[in-house]
């Protein structure tokens, strides 16, 4: 009774294909649950979005759609079809078609709005993750910076750094200069590992380190006043369009991830890579566990700096210092 008069032409049975796809998506026949970032391309008027396979409901939604088409074709070549074409005997009111169109429209609009809301929810939490960890990195540097009444903005790290930030602490612990380089390396490593997990990339070779400083002398200075120059940040890679250079999606993004390498401050040390890749039993460490591991390294390093290294961080008021750990935790909530 749902077959309206506009299906008189048997070739129009393919019109049920979108209904099958929408029904398959609404019933959960869509994309698998693999937690990988989906890459999209808006080139060529959005044609790759229509033809892509990965990240859409076509691979699994096509099955109920083909079933709907097959049923319609069988009915189209059966004696029942002749009865359905007779408006006086079968249907002379547009209500069945209106009900059919309402169901299709509701399913499509509901799924589209739901997908849009999920996208913005995920995008918002990723932004929260990055912003909170950036706040944590800034607080780590500021709380440890030396200074006195003559330096209202405390001592900075750069070409005009004083000897204070380059000297070890009173008990021989790393200087503020070295601590900044170490803690920024850990924050950038944690953020890069989080992005790797979100895009489904477990290859640590896609993490490319760059030196925070160059071992160059400033012209006109003596050896005793030599400082390490801040190196320029690397340019952001512009390879996102190459994922769809053929106009179609792909199931293998390893080459794309290799081209879209993630930059971290400082090199990934061999001991860090060894721990991040395999556990004590030789099993591969999950990508989400790597982020938690580096978070633990950051917490331990900050506590050690505060308790044992006699640095300026211990002079920071504990209630203020606790905000540092709070923003790191907030970033992990976003992750």
C-alpha positions in Angstrom: 0.0 0.0 0.0 3.0 2.3 0.2 3.6 2.1 -3.6 2.3 5.4 -5.1 1.4 6.1 -8.7 4.8 7.7 -9.5 6.3 4.2 -9.6 4.4 3.3 -12.8 7.7 3.1 -14.7 9.6 0.1 -13.6 12.9 1.9 -14.0 11.9 4.3 -11.3 12.2 1.5 -8.7 15.8 2.7 -8.1 14.2 5.7 -6.3 14.0 3.4 -3.3 17.7 3.4 -3.1 18.0 6.5 -0.9 15.3 5.2 1.4 17.3 2.0 1.9 20.5 4.0 2.6 18.7 6.3 5.1 17.0 3.3 6.8 20.4 1.6 7.0 22.0 4.6 8.6 19.1 5.1 11.0 19.3 1.5 12.2 23.0 1.7 12.8 24.3 0.1 9.6 26.8 3.0 9.2 30.4 3.4 9.8 32.3 1.1 12.1 33.3 2.2 15.6 37.0 2.6 14.8 38.2 5.7 16.6 40.0 7.4 13.7 39.9 10.9 12.4 38.1 11.2 9.0 39.7 13.4 6.4 37.5 15.4 4.1 38.1 17.3 0.9 35.9 20.1 -0.5 37.7 20.2 -3.8 35.9 19.9 -7.2 32.6 21.2 -5.8 32.4 18.6 -3.0 32.4 15.7 -5.5 34.9 13.6 -3.4 32.4 13.8 -0.5 29.8 12.1 -2.6 32.1 9.5 -4.0 34.2 8.6 -0.9 33.7 5.3 0.8 35.6 5.6 4.1 33.5 7.5 6.7 30.1 7.1 5.0 27.1 4.8 5.3 27.4 3.5 1.7 29.4 0.3 2.4 26.9 -1.1 4.8 23.8 1.0 4.0 23.9 -0.3 0.4 22.7 -3.7 1.6 19.2 -2.7 2.8 19.0 -0.4 -0.1 19.5 -3.2 -2.6 17.0 -5.3 -0.8 14.4 -2.5 -1.1 15.2 -2.2 -4.8 14.9 -6.0 -5.3 11.5 -6.1 -3.6 10.3 -3.2 -5.7 11.4 -4.8 -8.9 9.8 -8.1 -8.0 6.5 -6.3 -7.3 6.9 -4.3 -10.6 7.0 -7.5 -12.7 4.3 -9.3 -10.7 0.5 -9.2 -11.3 0.2 -7.2 -8.2 1.8 -4.3 -10.0 -1.1 -4.1 -12.5 -3.5 -3.8 -9.6 -1.4 -1.1 -7.9 -1.4 1.0 -11.1 -5.2 1.2 -11.1 -5.9 4.3 -9.1 -9.6 3.4 -8.7 -9.0 0.0 -7.4 -5.9 0.5 -5.3 -5.2 4.1 -4.2 -6.9 7.4 -5.1 -5.5 9.5 -2.3 -2.0 10.9 -1.8 -1.9 10.1 1.9 0.3 7.0 1.6 2.9 8.9 -0.4 2.9 11.8 2.1 3.5 9.4 4.9 6.3 7.7 3.0 7.9 11.1 2.2 7.5 12.2 5.9 9.4 9.1 7.2 12.2 9.6 4.7 12.6 13.3 5.5 12.5 12.7 9.2 15.2 10.0 9.0 17.5 12.1 6.8 17.1 15.3 8.8 17.5 13.5 12.1 20.7 11.7 11.1 22.2 14.8 9.6 21.5 17.0 12.6 22.8 14.3 14.9 26.0 13.9 12.9 26.5 17.7 12.8 26.1 17.9 16.6 28.5 15.1 17.2 31.1 16.8 14.9 31.0 20.1 16.8 31.0 18.3 20.1 34.2 16.5 19.1 35.7 19.6 17.6 35.0 21.6 20.8 36.6 19.0 23.0 39.7 18.8 20.8 40.0 22.6 21.1 39.6 22.3 24.9 42.3 19.7 25.0 44.8 21.9 23.1 44.0 25.1 24.9 44.3 23.6 28.4 47.6 21.9 27.7 48.9 25.2 26.2 47.8 26.9 29.5 49.6 24.2 31.4 52.8 24.7 29.4 52.7 28.5 29.9 52.1 28.1 33.7 55.0 25.6 34.0 57.4 28.1 32.4 56.0 31.1 34.3 55.9 29.5 37.8 59.6 28.3 37.4 60.9 31.6 36.0 63.5 33.4 38.2 63.4 37.1 39.0 63.2 39.8 41.6 61.9 43.3 42.1 63.9 44.6 39.2 62.3 42.1 36.7 58.5 42.6 37.0 57.9 40.2 34.1 60.5 37.7 35.5 63.4 36.3 33.5 62.6 34.9 30.0 64.3 32.4 27.8 65.8 33.8 24.6 68.7 35.7 23.1 68.7 38.3 25.8 68.5 35.8 28.7 70.4 36.6 31.8 72.9 34.3 33.3 70.3 33.5 36.0 68.2 31.3 33.7 71.3 29.5 32.5 72.7 28.6 35.8 71.8 25.3 37.7 69.9 25.6 40.9 71.5 25.8 44.3 71.6 22.0 44.6 72.9 21.4 41.1 69.5 20.7 39.4 68.9 21.7 35.8 68.6 25.4 35.1 65.4 27.2 34.2 66.6 27.2 30.7 67.0 23.5 30.5 63.8 22.8 32.4 61.7 24.9 30.0 63.1 22.9 27.0 62.3 19.6 28.8 58.8 20.5 29.9 57.8 22.0 26.5 59.1 18.8 24.9 56.8 16.7 27.1 53.7 18.9 26.5 54.2 18.9 22.7 54.8 15.1 22.8 51.6 14.6 24.7 49.6 16.7 22.3 51.1 15.0 19.2 50.3 11.6 20.6 46.7 12.6 21.3 46.3 13.8 17.7 47.8 10.5 16.5 45.2 8.5 18.5 42.4 10.6 17.2 43.4 10.0 13.6 44.1 6.3 14.1 47.9 6.5 13.7 50.1 4.3 15.8 53.4 4.9 13.9 55.8 6.9 16.0 57.9 7.6 12.9 55.3 10.2 12.0 56.5 12.3 15.0 59.2 14.6 13.7 61.2 16.5 16.3 62.8 19.9 15.8 65.4 21.6 18.1 64.1 24.3 20.3 67.5 26.0 20.1 70.5 26.3 17.8 74.0 26.0 19.2 75.1 29.2 17.6 76.9 32.1 19.3 75.7 35.6 19.2 78.1 37.7 17.3 80.2 40.0 19.4 79.8 38.0 22.6 82.4 36.1 24.6 82.3 32.3 25.3 81.2 32.9 28.8 78.1 34.8 27.8 77.2 32.5 24.9 73.5 31.5 24.9 71.5 29.2 22.7 69.3 30.9 20.2 65.7 30.1 19.9 65.2 28.3 16.6 62.4 29.2 14.2 59.2 27.1 14.3 58.8 24.8 11.3 56.3 25.7 8.7 52.9 23.9 9.0 52.6 21.1 6.4 50.1 21.8 3.6 49.3 18.2 2.5 45.7 17.9 3.5 44.6 18.1 -0.2 46.7 15.2 -1.2 44.5 12.7 0.6 41.9 13.0 -2.2 44.1 13.8 -5.2 42.3 11.2 -7.2 38.9 12.5 -6.1 38.0 9.2 -4.3 38.4 8.0 -0.7 40.9 5.5 0.3 41.1 2.7 2.9 44.9 3.1 3.6 45.9 6.4 5.1 49.5 5.4 6.1 51.0 7.5 3.3 48.8 10.4 4.2 49.8 10.3 7.8 53.5 10.1 6.8 53.1 13.3 4.7 51.1 14.9 7.5 53.8 14.3 10.1 53.3 15.9 13.5 56.0 18.2 14.9 57.2 18.0 18.5 59.7 20.2 20.3 62.9 18.3 20.7 63.7 14.9 19.4 61.9 11.7 20.5 64.6 10.1 22.6 65.2 6.3 22.2 64.3 5.6 25.8 61.0 7.4 25.3 60.2 5.6 22.1 61.0 2.2 23.7 58.5 2.8 26.5 55.8 4.3 24.3 55.9 1.4 21.8 56.0 -1.7 24.0 55.2 -2.6 27.6 57.3 -4.8 29.9 55.7 -7.9 28.3 56.5 -6.9 24.8 52.9 -6.0 23.9 52.1 -2.9 21.8 51.0 0.0 23.9 47.6 1.4 22.8 47.7 4.9 21.4 45.4 6.3 24.1 47.6 4.8 26.8 50.6 6.7 25.4 48.9 10.0 26.1 48.2 9.0 29.7 51.9 7.9 30.1 53.2 11.2 29.0 50.8 13.0 31.3 52.2 11.0 34.2 55.7 12.0 33.1 54.7 15.7 33.2 53.2 15.4 36.6 56.2 13.6 38.0 58.6 16.1 36.5 56.7 19.1 37.9 56.5 17.5 41.4 60.2 16.7 41.3 61.0 20.3 40.2 58.9 21.7 43.1 60.0 19.4 45.9 63.7 18.4 45.2 65.4 20.9 42.8 65.3 24.1 44.9 64.0 26.1 41.9 61.8 29.2 41.9 58.7 27.0 41.4 58.7 26.1 45.1 58.2 29.8 45.9 54.9 29.8 44.1 51.9 29.7 46.4 50.5 26.1 46.6 46.9 27.2 45.8 48.2 29.0 42.7 50.4 26.1 41.8 47.5 23.6 42.0 45.9 25.4 39.0 48.7 24.0 36.9 47.7 20.4 37.6 44.1 21.3 37.2 44.4 22.6 33.6 46.4 19.6 32.6 43.6 17.4 33.9 41.0 19.5 32.1 42.9 18.9 28.9 42.8 15.2 29.4 39.1 15.4 30.0 38.8 17.0 26.6 40.9 14.2 25.1 
